[in-house]
Amino acid sequence: MAVFARAPGLPRVAWARGVEVVDTDGRRYLDASGGAVVVGVGHGVEEVVEAAAAQARRVAYVHGTAFGSDVLEEYAAELAPLLPLDDPAVYPVSGGSEAVETALKMARAYHLARGEDRWVVVGREHSYHGNSRGALDVSGRAALRAPYLPWLGPAVHTSTPQEYRCGFDTHPHGCGLRHAERLEQTIADAGPERVAAFVAEPVAGAGLAACVPPEDYWPAVVEVCRRHGVLVVADEVMTGFGRTGRWFASEHFGMRPDLLTAGKGAASGYWPLGLAVASGEVHETIGDGGLVHGFTYSHHAVGAATGLAVLRRLRDHGLVGAAEERGAQLAGLLRERLGDHPWVGDVRGAGLLVGVELVEDRGSRTPFPRSRRVTEQLLAAAKELGLLLYPAAGCADGSRGDAVLLGPPLVISAAEVEQVV
Ligand code: PLP
């Protein structure tokens, strides 16, 4: 029987601790990928494993999966002060795509509750927001959207307006990320009274290999959105929970989004957990009956217990500050040792989310042709050397390009950073 189980090329892991992974043949690897940029607290942290196991026992023996648990309230109470939203309301789910899907639904529900029929969601060029229907719709990569729309389109258009997905913050010469003024135009083109939300990663990890926008980008974006009544959705699935050296990357820019999504680092990969978070204003406007929310496994107590243990570990071990320090060391060393390499177009990032963009020609930032499979070759060569890396999309010349993303567990030491480089 076929099973779609593992990405090709990954080692068969026998055990893992901290940033070290050992495969079934006894080969050691340094994990600079954090899985899929997921593992924050490090591999094999016993107190997190124990919290998950203890809660699983409670679920099985005491209250059963269907009856909820106080641990959800406990988790939300400890998380709330760390979130960059005013008076946040937390909607737990099982992963990043569900979080994005929930946030998009909430944006629509918010406007409906205010008597406005807004449904267009503006995304950004090259972005990635997950693999579910709404998340693919707002994806900034035509290759992700295209195969599904003709198939899903006719079936859903009766209930979902076609323009649910919309134009993008694009720019012909480079990454749209750097051009906030394009958003104004995109909203104008779509019809401002129809636009429900703008969704983007504060630091573009999944889409653009750790692109950090200039300091004035987010204030300008937020101003445009507020002026048009458009909700700001910060997709922090990759950047949340300390990855960029702040609890949430929105903090780098003093940003207070209306909605935020998280996943990956929330439970550090020990259990599937995602979060959609609404500001108090959005939550209260939607009201009790305004949103159909909930999946069988959203609100799962093991997710909340694991998330709580991860949060405490990050907080009590100072791992968010460590990410800032180690990230600066990692990016600095990469620039020092690779900065002059003819194939390295850029080294950039925030905290322990560091991207290396690969180009055929450094001067013109010309990307390699896809047929060269440069990222795949680099990943395979690094693996041979005992280093695990994560593939990402670059952004040279506005095209997809090649890039690798370094997102090691936040517990990486100074000596281990030296080994990566
Ligand atoms: N949003 C971003 C920014 C992501 O990086 C990802 C996953 O890579 C997702 C959403 C989707 O999360 P998941 O794969 O947990 O569904």
Residues whose N, C-alpha, C, O or C-beta is under 5 A from the ligand:
A	BS01	PLP	G95 G96 S97 E98 Y128 H129 G130 A206 D235 V237 M238 G263
